[in-house]
Amino acid sequence: MNLRNTIMNSEEIKHLLQKYFDGDTTLEEEISLKNFFSGGDIPEELNVEKEIFKYFILSAEIPAPSADFEEKIFSAISIEFFPLNLTIPMPPSPNGVEIAAMVSSVNMF
C-alpha cells in the first residue's frame, strides 16, 4: 500500500494505529501517521492519539546542545560546593622508631 500523498479515512487510520501500538508498522506507515496527526483535520474520536503524536512531534524538535553547553553548565555550578583546590589530607608517614615498634609487637604474638 503506497501511503504517500494518500488521504486516509478514519478506518485506515485506526488500522494503522492498531499496527503501530502492536509494534508492526513500517517506517513509511509511521511517517504517514505522523503526517496525518500533524495536519489540521483530525476526527474528534482520535483526539487521544492526536495528543500522543503531538508529543512525539514536539519532542523530536528539541535542538542539540550548543558547542559551549558543557562549559556553561560548569561555570554555573558554584565553586563553594566544588572547590578547585580539593586536597585530601594524608596521615603522617611513620618514622623508623614507629616501624620498629610495630614489627616488634607483631613478633610478640
C-alpha positions in Angstrom: 0.0 0.0 0.0 1.5 3.3 -1.1 0.8 5.7 1.8 2.5 8.8 0.3 0.1 11.6 -0.7 -2.9 9.5 0.2 -5.8 10.8 2.1 -6.8 8.2 4.7 -10.2 7.7 6.2 -10.8 7.0 10.0 -10.9 3.3 9.5 -7.5 3.2 7.7 -6.0 5.4 10.5 -7.5 3.1 13.2 -6.0 0.1 11.4 -2.6 1.8 11.2 -2.8 2.9 14.8 -3.5 -0.7 15.9 -0.5 -1.8 13.9 1.6 1.0 15.5 0.6 0.1 19.1 1.3 -3.6 18.3 4.8 -2.6 17.0 4.1 -3.8 13.5 4.2 -0.6 11.4 6.8 0.1 8.8 8.8 3.3 8.9 6.7 4.6 6.0 3.5 3.9 7.9 4.8 5.6 11.0 5.7 8.7 8.9 2.2 8.6 7.4 0.7 8.6 10.9 2.9 11.4 12.0 2.0 13.4 8.9 -1.7 12.7 9.4 -1.7 13.8 13.1 0.4 16.9 12.3 -2.4 18.1 10.0 -5.5 20.0 11.0 -8.4 17.8 10.1 -8.3 15.1 12.8 -11.6 13.4 13.7 -12.7 14.1 17.3 -12.7 10.3 18.0 -8.9 10.4 17.5 -8.1 13.2 19.9 -6.2 11.0 22.4 -4.0 9.6 19.6 -3.6 13.2 18.3 -2.1 14.3 21.6 0.3 11.3 21.7 1.6 12.1 18.2 1.7 15.8 19.0 4.0 14.9 21.9 6.3 12.8 19.6 6.3 15.6 17.0 7.3 18.3 19.5 9.9 16.2 21.3 11.6 15.5 18.0 12.1 19.2 17.7 14.4 19.6 20.7 17.6 21.2 19.5 21.0 19.7 20.1 23.0 21.4 22.8 25.4 24.2 21.7 29.1 23.7 21.4 29.7 25.5 24.7 26.9 23.9 26.6 29.2 21.9 28.9 31.3 25.0 29.7 28.1 27.0 30.5 26.9 24.3 32.9 30.2 24.0 34.7 30.6 27.8 35.0 27.1 27.9 36.6 28.0 25.4 39.3 29.0 27.1 42.5 32.7 26.9 43.4 31.6 26.9 47.0 30.3 23.3 46.6 33.1 22.1 44.4 36.4 23.8 45.3 39.0 23.7 42.6 41.9 23.0 45.0 40.5 19.9 46.6 43.2 18.1 48.6 42.8 15.1 50.7 44.8 15.2 54.0 47.2 12.3 54.3 48.2 10.9 57.7 51.8 11.4 58.6 54.1 8.6 57.5 55.6 6.6 60.3 59.2 7.2 61.2 61.8 4.4 61.8 61.1 4.1 65.5 57.3 3.6 64.9 58.0 0.9 62.3 60.4 -0.9 64.6 57.7 -0.8 67.4 55.1 -2.2 65.0 57.4 -5.0 63.9 58.4 -6.0 67.4 54.7 -6.1 68.5 53.9 -8.4 65.7 56.8 -10.7 66.6 55.4 -11.0 70.2 52.3 -12.9 69.1 
